[in-house]
C-alpha cells in the first residue's frame, strides 16, 4: 500500500517513503514493537522474522553482497548520524531533524538482535548507538560551552534541523518552540538517557522550556 500510494499520489505521500525518505524514523517503531512481541511470544517472532529482518536490512544492511538493499542506507559513518532526505533534491543537502527517532531505530535494531539471537546484529547496533550518542551530544543537543556552533546559535539548546550546508532552529511541521524541542524527545524509551544527559536536560528546561511550557499545546506539553 505504501509503495502504490507513493507512486500514484506523488512522492510526498507517506512522508516520502517511496522515495526512501525517513525509513529509519518510521521503521524503528515497527521493529521495536516486533522485538517486544518476539520476546513475549517466541513463535510469533519466528513466524514473522522475514519481514522484521527486511525492515532492518532496508535501513542498516551491513553486507555489500545483499542484492536487495544498499549498505547502510541512512547512517553516515563520517558524520556519525543518519540523514533523512531520501532521494529528494535539496539545495542545502541532506538533513536530520529528529535525532531521538534516529536513536530509536538502532535501539530497536539492538532489541531485534537480542530477541532473534543474532549477536553480530546486536554488536553492530551497539557500535552505531555509541557513535550516534557522540555526534548527537556534539552537534544536536547543545550544552553550555558547545564549540561546534556559534555561541549566538548554541543558546537555542537544540539545532532543530541540521542540514549539510546550514542549521535551522525550526521543524518541517511547526515553528513552535515546544515542537522544535519535542521532536528531539520522541519516543521516550529506556535508551533516552543514553543520549540526553541530565546536565543538558537541566539547561534546556531552565533556559528554553520553563518559559513556554504552560502555553504549549497539551499534546506537546506532556512530552516536555
C-alpha positions as CSV (number, residue, x, y, z in Angstrom):
1,X,0.0,0.0,0.0
2,X,2.8,2.4,0.9
3,X,4.6,1.9,-2.4
4,X,1.4,2.1,-4.5
5,X,0.3,5.3,-2.9
6,X,3.7,6.9,-3.2
7,X,3.8,6.1,-6.9
8,X,0.2,7.1,-7.7
9,X,-0.4,10.0,-5.4
10,X,3.0,11.6,-5.5
11,X,6.5,11.4,-3.9
12,X,5.2,13.3,-0.8
13,X,2.8,10.5,0.1
14,X,3.6,8.5,3.3
15,X,6.2,11.2,4.2
16,X,8.1,10.4,1.0
17,X,8.5,6.7,1.9
18,X,8.6,5.6,-1.7
19,X,11.5,7.9,-2.3
20,X,13.4,6.4,0.6
21,X,12.7,9.3,3.0
22,X,12.6,8.8,6.7
23,X,12.8,5.0,6.7
24,X,14.9,4.9,9.8
25,X,12.4,7.2,11.6
26,X,9.4,5.1,10.7
27,X,10.6,1.6,10.7
28,X,12.2,1.9,14.1
29,X,8.7,1.9,15.7
30,X,7.7,-1.3,13.8
31,X,10.9,-3.1,14.7
32,X,10.6,-2.0,18.4
33,X,7.0,-3.4,18.6
34,X,8.0,-6.6,16.7
35,X,11.0,-7.1,19.0
36,X,8.8,-6.8,22.1
37,X,6.3,-9.2,20.6
38,X,9.0,-11.7,19.7
39,X,10.3,-11.5,23.3
40,X,6.8,-12.3,24.7
41,X,5.9,-14.9,22.1
42,X,8.9,-16.6,20.5
43,X,6.8,-18.5,18.0
44,X,5.4,-15.2,16.7
45,X,8.9,-13.9,16.3
46,X,10.0,-16.9,14.3
47,X,6.9,-16.7,12.0
48,X,7.3,-13.0,11.4
49,X,11.1,-12.9,11.3
50,X,11.4,-12.5,7.5
51,X,9.5,-9.2,7.4
52,X,11.2,-7.8,10.5
53,X,14.6,-8.7,9.0
54,X,13.6,-6.9,5.8
55,X,12.9,-3.7,7.7
56,X,16.3,-3.8,9.4
57,X,18.1,-4.6,6.2
58,X,16.3,-1.8,4.4
59,X,17.9,0.8,6.7
60,X,21.0,-0.8,8.1
61,X,22.1,-3.6,5.8
62,X,25.9,-4.2,6.5
63,X,26.5,-6.5,3.6
64,X,27.8,-5.4,0.2
65,X,26.6,-8.7,-1.4
66,X,23.0,-8.2,-0.4
67,X,21.2,-8.0,-3.8
68,X,18.1,-6.2,-2.4
69,X,19.3,-3.4,-0.2
70,X,22.1,-0.9,-0.2
71,X,24.8,-0.8,2.5
72,X,23.7,1.4,5.4
73,X,21.0,3.4,3.6
74,X,20.6,6.0,6.2
75,X,23.7,6.0,8.5
76,X,26.6,8.3,7.6
77,X,29.7,6.8,9.3
78,X,31.7,10.0,8.6
79,X,29.3,12.4,10.4
80,X,28.2,9.8,12.9
81,X,24.4,10.0,12.4
82,X,21.7,9.3,9.9
83,X,20.4,11.5,7.1
84,X,16.6,11.7,6.4
85,X,16.3,13.1,2.9
86,X,15.8,10.0,0.7
87,X,16.4,10.9,-2.9
88,X,14.6,14.2,-2.8
89,X,16.7,17.1,-4.2
90,X,17.8,19.7,-1.7
91,X,19.8,22.9,-2.2
92,X,21.2,22.6,1.3
93,X,22.0,18.9,1.2
94,X,20.6,16.1,3.2
95,X,19.3,16.8,6.7
96,X,18.4,15.3,10.1
97,X,15.6,16.6,12.3
98,X,14.6,14.0,14.9
99,X,17.7,12.6,16.5
100,X,15.6,10.7,19.0
101,X,13.9,8.7,16.3
102,X,17.3,8.1,14.7
103,X,18.4,6.6,18.1
104,X,15.1,4.7,18.3
105,X,15.8,2.8,15.1
106,X,19.3,1.5,16.2
107,X,17.9,0.8,19.7
108,X,15.1,-1.2,18.1
109,X,17.7,-2.9,15.9
110,X,19.6,-3.9,19.0
111,X,16.5,-5.4,20.6
112,X,15.8,-7.3,17.3
113,X,19.3,-8.7,17.5
114,X,18.7,-9.8,21.1
115,X,15.3,-11.4,20.6
116,X,16.3,-13.1,17.3
117,X,19.6,-14.2,18.9
118,X,21.7,-12.5,16.2
119,X,24.8,-11.5,18.2
120,X,26.5,-9.7,15.3
121,X,23.4,-7.5,14.8
122,X,23.4,-6.6,18.5
123,X,27.1,-5.7,18.4
124,X,26.7,-3.6,15.3
125,X,23.7,-1.7,16.8
126,X,25.8,-1.1,20.0
127,X,28.6,0.4,18.0
128,X,26.2,2.6,15.9
129,X,24.5,3.8,19.1
130,X,27.8,4.7,20.6
131,X,28.8,6.8,17.6
132,X,25.4,8.3,17.4
133,X,25.5,9.3,21.0
134,X,28.7,11.2,20.5
135,X,27.5,13.0,17.4
136,X,24.2,14.0,18.9
137,X,25.8,15.4,22.0
138,X,28.3,17.4,19.9
139,X,26.0,18.7,17.1
140,X,22.3,18.5,18.0
141,X,21.8,18.7,21.8
142,X,23.9,21.8,22.7
143,X,25.1,22.1,26.3
144,X,26.6,25.3,27.6
145,X,30.1,25.8,26.1
146,X,29.4,23.9,22.9
147,X,32.2,24.7,20.5
148,X,30.7,23.3,17.3
149,X,28.1,26.0,16.7
150,X,28.4,29.8,17.0
151,X,27.5,31.0,20.6
152,X,24.5,33.0,19.3
153,X,23.0,29.8,17.9
154,X,24.0,27.2,20.6
155,X,21.9,29.1,23.1
156,X,18.9,27.5,21.4
157,X,20.0,24.3,23.1
158,X,18.9,22.2,20.1
159,X,19.7,22.5,16.4
160,X,16.2,21.9,15.0
161,X,17.1,20.7,11.6
162,X,20.8,20.1,10.8
163,X,21.5,20.2,7.1
164,X,24.8,19.5,5.4
165,X,25.1,23.2,4.5
166,X,23.2,25.0,7.3
167,X,21.4,24.7,10.6
168,X,17.8,25.8,11.1
169,X,16.2,26.3,14.5
170,X,12.8,25.0,13.2
171,X,10.9,21.9,12.2
172,X,9.3,20.8,8.9
173,X,5.9,21.0,10.5
174,X,5.8,23.8,13.0
175,X,7.8,26.9,14.2
176,X,6.7,26.4,17.8
177,X,9.4,26.0,20.4
178,X,7.7,23.0,22.0
179,X,7.8,21.2,18.6
180,X,11.5,22.1,17.9
181,X,12.5,20.6,21.2
182,X,9.9,17.9,21.5
183,X,10.8,16.3,18.2
184,X,14.2,15.6,19.8
185,X,12.5,13.7,22.6
186,X,10.2,11.3,20.8
187,X,9.9,8.4,21.6
188,X,10.8,8.2,25.3
189,X,12.2,4.7,25.9
190,X,14.9,3.2,28.1
191,X,17.6,4.4,25.7
192,X,16.6,8.1,26.1
193,X,19.0,8.9,29.0
194,X,21.9,7.4,26.9
195,X,21.9,10.5,24.6
196,X,20.1,13.1,26.7
197,X,22.3,13.8,29.7
198,X,20.9,15.1,32.9
199,X,23.1,18.2,32.5
200,X,21.7,19.0,29.1
201,X,18.1,18.4,30.2
202,X,18.5,20.8,33.1
203,X,19.9,23.5,30.9
204,X,17.3,23.0,28.2
205,X,14.5,23.2,30.8
206,X,15.7,26.3,32.6
207,X,16.9,28.2,29.6
208,X,14.2,27.4,27.0
209,X,11.3,25.3,28.1
210,X,10.1,26.6,31.5
211,X,9.1,29.9,30.0
212,X,6.8,28.3,27.4
213,X,5.6,25.0,28.9
214,X,2.3,26.5,30.2
215,X,1.4,27.9,26.8
216,X,2.3,24.7,24.9
217,X,-0.4,22.6,23.4
218,X,-1.5,19.7,25.6
219,X,0.0,17.0,23.2
220,X,3.4,18.6,23.3
221,X,3.2,19.8,26.9
222,X,3.0,16.1,28.1
223,X,6.3,15.4,26.3
224,X,8.1,18.5,27.7
